[in-house]
Amino acid sequence: MNDTTHAPRTTAHVPSTPGTVQAAPAPRGAGRGPGFSPTYLRLELRRFFRNRRTLIFSFVMPPVFFVIFGTQSDYRTLDAGSGHANVTAWILVSMALYGAMLTATSGGATVSVERAQGWTRQLRLTPLRTWSYVATKLAATMALGAVSVIITMLVGTFFHAQMPWYAWVLCPVIAWAGSIVFAAFGLFMGYLLPSENVMQVLGPGLALLSFAGGLFVPLSGWFEHVAQVMPTYGLAQLVRAPIAGEGFPVVAVVNVVAWALVFSLGAAWRFRKDTARV
């Protein structure tokens, strides 16, 4: 009878040699592979343009509000205060800014729905870096906001809005660029609020902030002092500064920078907490 010895199974150890790199698992959320993805950007844009609610709020409401509130016959001849622009133009740039803010806020807030659907968790399993998710979301939102501003300004040309040529350039650019503050606001709220409530809160909330910040109505008396602390006040003043012809108010610049920091830091804080989840 042959005595057979069974050796225990062992795992072979391969010694490391000079020039050999041992692969280590990447930490979750570290984002292996490429950063900004044009393919993902196209996907985001396609999703935005397929959303009828987004298109109505971004492309239809701002010019419709302008036509309703800014095209009265006396507004076409009433001076906006600079001697070179009428009240119709004043309302036009205000509605262009409102459309840009609404688009940026709603675009950023979509992260709430995507988190609830598990989309952001799925993205962490791809080579897409975590920061590029936010960057792509902002890029798609700003692209949509640019279209909203252009459409509103084009409608204004058919309804006798009058202002200097440089205001036709500066006002929409300021409205579009400044709306990134509210893209950060939308991201912050999207990470903070549950998906079933985010849009119900942000829609009326943004309208109230616009009234309180003097975007829809001229400011006077004690209300003007209260409005200066609102996040919509600074952008409203800056976007109408080329019409007023008096330069950019320092208090408006400080307002925009302060709220941009608040919303950006808040969005970054909630983003880190979200990516730290298992």
Phi, psi and omega per residue, in radians:
M1 nan 2.146 -3.122
N2 -1.403 2.337 3.113
D3 -1.645 1.894 -3.099
T4 -1.692 2.243 -3.137
T5 -1.758 2.202 3.127
H6 -1.715 1.955 3.127
A7 -1.378 2.472 3.115
P8 -1.140 2.562 3.127
R9 -1.273 2.388 3.120
T10 -2.259 2.768 3.117
T11 -1.707 2.207 -3.100
A12 -1.177 2.391 3.128
H13 -1.857 2.134 3.135
V14 -1.716 1.942 -3.119
P15 -1.160 2.533 3.117
S16 -1.347 2.443 3.130
T17 -2.082 2.751 3.113
P18 -0.977 2.325 -3.137
G19 1.603 -0.100 3.127
T20 -1.659 2.244 3.137
V21 -1.872 2.108 3.117
Q22 -1.549 2.177 -3.100
A23 -1.267 2.390 3.083
A24 -2.108 2.522 -3.140
P25 -1.077 2.361 -3.137
A26 -1.290 2.452 3.108
P27 -1.105 2.584 -3.108
R28 -1.085 2.303 3.131
G29 1.477 0.006 -3.122
A30 -1.219 -0.450 3.040
G31 1.398 1.256 3.094
R32 -1.293 2.671 3.046
G33 1.555 -2.782 -3.036
P34 -1.208 2.770 3.120
G35 -1.551 -1.703 -3.094
F36 -1.189 2.273 -3.076
S37 -2.002 1.979 3.066
P38 -1.057 -0.580 3.122
T39 -1.108 -0.761 3.124
Y40 -1.178 -0.609 3.084
L41 -1.100 -0.772 3.093
R42 -1.070 -0.670 3.116
L43 -1.111 -0.749 3.120
E44 -1.110 -0.774 3.122
L45 -1.087 -0.709 3.128
R46 -1.113 -0.703 3.126
R47 -1.139 -0.704 3.109
F48 -1.097 -0.796 -3.061
F49 -1.295 -0.251 3.068
R50 -1.573 -0.148 -3.130
N51 -1.555 1.879 -3.066
R52 -1.126 -0.662 3.135
R53 -1.091 -0.732 3.122
T54 -1.106 -0.732 -3.132
L55 -1.131 -0.680 3.140
I56 -1.159 -0.821 -3.127
F57 -1.162 -0.585 -3.038
S58 -1.535 -0.740 -2.972
F59 -1.842 -0.381 -3.037
V60 -1.814 -0.865 -3.037
M61 -1.053 -0.841 -3.107
P62 -1.023 -0.877 3.115
P63 -1.171 -0.546 3.091
V64 -1.161 -0.750 3.081
F65 -1.069 -0.664 3.107
F66 -1.113 -0.779 -3.129
V67 -1.109 -0.652 -3.105
I68 -1.246 -0.790 -2.979
F69 -1.775 -0.268 -3.000
G70 -2.026 0.072 -3.037
T71 -1.971 0.345 3.062
Q72 -1.128 2.582 -3.019
S73 -1.060 -0.653 -3.126
D74 -1.269 -0.431 3.097
Y75 -1.172 -0.475 -3.115
R76 -1.241 -0.440 -3.133
T77 -1.873 -0.173 -3.113
L78 -1.436 2.266 -3.096
D79 -1.284 2.427 -3.136
A80 -1.466 -0.020 3.074
G81 2.056 -0.242 -3.106
S82 -1.808 -0.260 -3.087
G83 1.487 -0.091 -3.121
H84 -2.171 0.066 -3.105
A85 -2.523 2.622 3.105
N86 -1.784 3.012 -3.108
V87 -1.149 -0.523 3.089
T88 -1.030 -0.729 3.101
A89 -1.177 -0.645 3.103
W90 -1.036 -0.785 3.125
I91 -1.245 -0.607 -3.127
L92 -1.050 -0.894 -3.101
V93 -1.199 -0.510 3.076
S94 -1.151 -0.737 3.120
M95 -1.228 -0.575 3.067
A96 -1.114 -0.726 3.087
L97 -1.150 -0.739 3.133
Y98 -1.065 -0.730 3.100
G99 -1.104 -0.715 3.119
A100 -1.141 -0.742 3.128
M101 -1.144 -0.742 -3.134
L102 -1.111 -0.748 3.122
T103 -1.121 -0.790 -3.119
A104 -1.131 -0.731 -3.122
T105 -1.148 -0.839 -3.118
S106 -1.165 -0.623 3.108
G107 -1.151 -0.748 3.106
G108 -1.187 -0.608 -3.075
A109 -1.276 -0.195 3.117
T110 -1.116 -0.272 3.098
V111 -1.083 -0.474 3.134
S112 -1.113 -0.793 3.120
V113 -1.177 -0.710 -3.120
E114 -1.159 -0.615 3.064
R115 -1.130 -0.748 -3.128
A116 -1.154 -0.572 3.140
Q117 -1.456 -0.102 3.135
G118 1.457 0.182 -3.095
W119 -1.184 -0.726 -3.135
T120 -1.160 -0.597 3.082
R121 -1.152 -0.659 3.094
Q122 -1.145 -0.652 -3.123
L123 -1.131 -0.479 3.139
R124 -1.225 -0.269 3.095
L125 -1.523 -0.058 -3.128
T126 -1.759 2.940 3.094
P127 -1.209 -0.081 -3.114
L128 -1.163 2.254 3.137
R129 -1.260 2.680 -3.065
T130 -1.126 -0.704 -3.118
W131 -1.194 -0.497 -3.105
S132 -1.252 -0.394 3.055
Y133 -1.089 -0.826 3.127
V134 -1.179 -0.733 -3.134
A135 -1.087 -0.719 3.127
T136 -1.176 -0.692 3.101
K137 -1.071 -0.762 3.126
L138 -1.153 -0.720 -3.130
A139 -1.099 -0.766 3.130
A140 -1.151 -0.708 3.127
T141 -1.121 -0.756 3.139
M142 -1.174 -0.606 3.082
A143 -1.113 -0.738 3.104
L144 -1.155 -0.675 3.100
G145 -1.117 -0.613 3.104
A146 -1.101 -0.721 3.117
V147 -1.128 -0.715 3.122
S148 -1.057 -0.787 -3.137
V149 -1.123 -0.762 -3.116
I150 -1.089 -0.768 -3.136
I151 -1.083 -0.787 -3.135
T152 -1.097 -0.761 3.139
M153 -1.155 -0.648 3.105
L154 -1.121 -0.698 3.098
V155 -1.085 -0.643 3.139
G156 -1.093 -0.503 3.124
T157 -1.173 -0.382 -3.139
F158 -1.593 -0.061 -3.088
F159 -2.180 0.605 2.931
H160 1.090 0.594 2.985
A161 -1.272 2.224 -3.068
Q162 -2.145 2.209 3.061
M163 -2.836 2.862 -3.123
P164 -1.040 2.730 -3.084
W165 -1.056 -0.634 -3.114
Y166 -1.217 -0.461 3.085
A167 -1.223 -0.575 3.081
W168 -1.115 -0.406 3.115
V169 -1.615 -0.867 -3.017
L170 -1.233 -0.736 -3.060
C171 -1.046 -0.881 3.115
P172 -1.159 -0.587 3.116
V173 -1.142 -0.752 3.117
I174 -1.137 -0.722 3.123
A175 -1.071 -0.765 -3.127
W176 -1.203 -0.870 -3.101
A177 -1.152 -0.687 -3.118
G178 -1.208 -0.368 -3.104
S179 -1.191 -0.211 3.097
I180 -1.106 -0.426 3.051
V181 -1.052 -0.699 -3.112
F182 -1.485 -0.270 2.936
A183 -1.156 -0.731 3.055
A184 -1.140 -0.655 3.071
F185 -1.065 -0.766 3.120
G186 -1.117 -0.715 3.083
L187 -1.083 -0.791 3.134
F188 -1.004 -0.875 -3.134
M189 -1.189 -0.580 3.121
G190 -1.125 -0.630 3.081
Y191 -1.423 -0.340 -3.038
L192 -1.636 -0.653 -3.029
L193 -1.744 2.643 3.062
P194 -1.195 2.681 -3.012
S195 -1.094 -0.564 -3.075
E196 -1.322 -0.155 -3.096
N197 -2.103 -0.172 -2.926
V198 -1.111 -0.848 -3.084
M199 -1.276 -0.553 3.097
Q200 -1.151 -0.502 3.133
V201 -1.476 -0.772 -3.011
L202 -1.257 -0.624 -3.123
G203 -1.042 -1.098 3.093
P204 -1.114 -0.589 -3.134
G205 -1.084 -0.728 3.137
L206 -1.194 -0.617 3.085
A207 -1.123 -0.745 3.113
L208 -1.134 -0.712 3.104
L209 -1.116 -0.601 3.129
S210 -1.177 -0.734 3.064
F211 -1.124 -0.805 -3.083
A212 -1.171 -0.492 -3.132
G213 -1.576 0.040 3.097
G214 1.420 0.366 3.126
L215 -1.323 -0.597 -3.065
F216 -1.699 -0.446 -3.071
V217 -2.331 2.598 3.057
P218 -1.121 2.575 -3.120
L219 -1.670 2.521 3.097
S220 -2.770 2.713 3.066
G221 1.160 -2.604 -3.105
W222 -1.136 -0.460 -3.121
F223 -1.108 -0.521 3.133
E224 -1.138 -0.635 3.129
H225 -1.263 -0.670 3.103
V226 -1.155 -0.663 -3.081
A227 -1.137 -0.417 -3.057
Q228 -1.153 -0.306 3.118
V229 -1.656 -0.040 -3.132
M230 -1.414 2.529 -3.113
P231 -1.190 -0.269 3.119
T232 -1.581 -0.226 -3.043
Y233 -1.134 -0.873 -3.056
G234 -1.049 -0.810 -3.132
L235 -1.156 -0.654 3.118
A236 -1.071 -0.718 3.138
Q237 -1.226 -0.708 -3.097
L238 -1.203 -0.689 -3.073
V239 -1.246 -0.412 3.120
R240 -1.713 -0.038 -3.121
A241 -1.067 -0.715 3.092
P242 -1.081 -0.483 3.092
I243 -1.307 -0.740 -3.124
A244 -1.198 -0.511 3.112
G245 1.217 0.463 -3.103
E246 -2.051 0.246 -3.120
G247 1.444 3.110 -3.088
F248 -1.618 2.105 -3.126
P249 -1.106 2.384 -3.132
V250 -1.092 -0.708 -3.122
V251 -1.097 -0.570 3.106
A252 -1.222 -0.709 3.114
V253 -1.112 -0.765 3.120
V254 -1.090 -0.708 3.122
N255 -1.051 -0.819 -3.111
V256 -1.129 -0.802 -3.124
V257 -1.109 -0.741 -3.107
A258 -1.111 -0.836 -3.126
W259 -1.239 -0.532 3.053
A260 -1.078 -0.727 3.107
L261 -1.158 -0.764 -3.129
V262 -1.058 -0.862 -3.101
F263 -1.210 -0.673 -3.132
S264 -1.168 -0.782 3.116
L265 -1.154 -0.665 3.088
G266 -1.126 -0.750 3.117
A267 -1.131 -0.716 3.123
A268 -1.130 -0.694 3.118
W269 -1.088 -0.847 -3.139
R270 -1.210 -0.553 3.115
F271 -1.146 -0.741 3.120
R272 -1.139 -0.693 3.103
K273 -1.133 -0.642 -3.135
D274 -1.207 -0.751 -3.133
T275 -1.275 -0.276 3.100
A276 -1.442 -0.176 3.136
R277 -1.227 2.611 3.129
V278 -1.350 nan nan
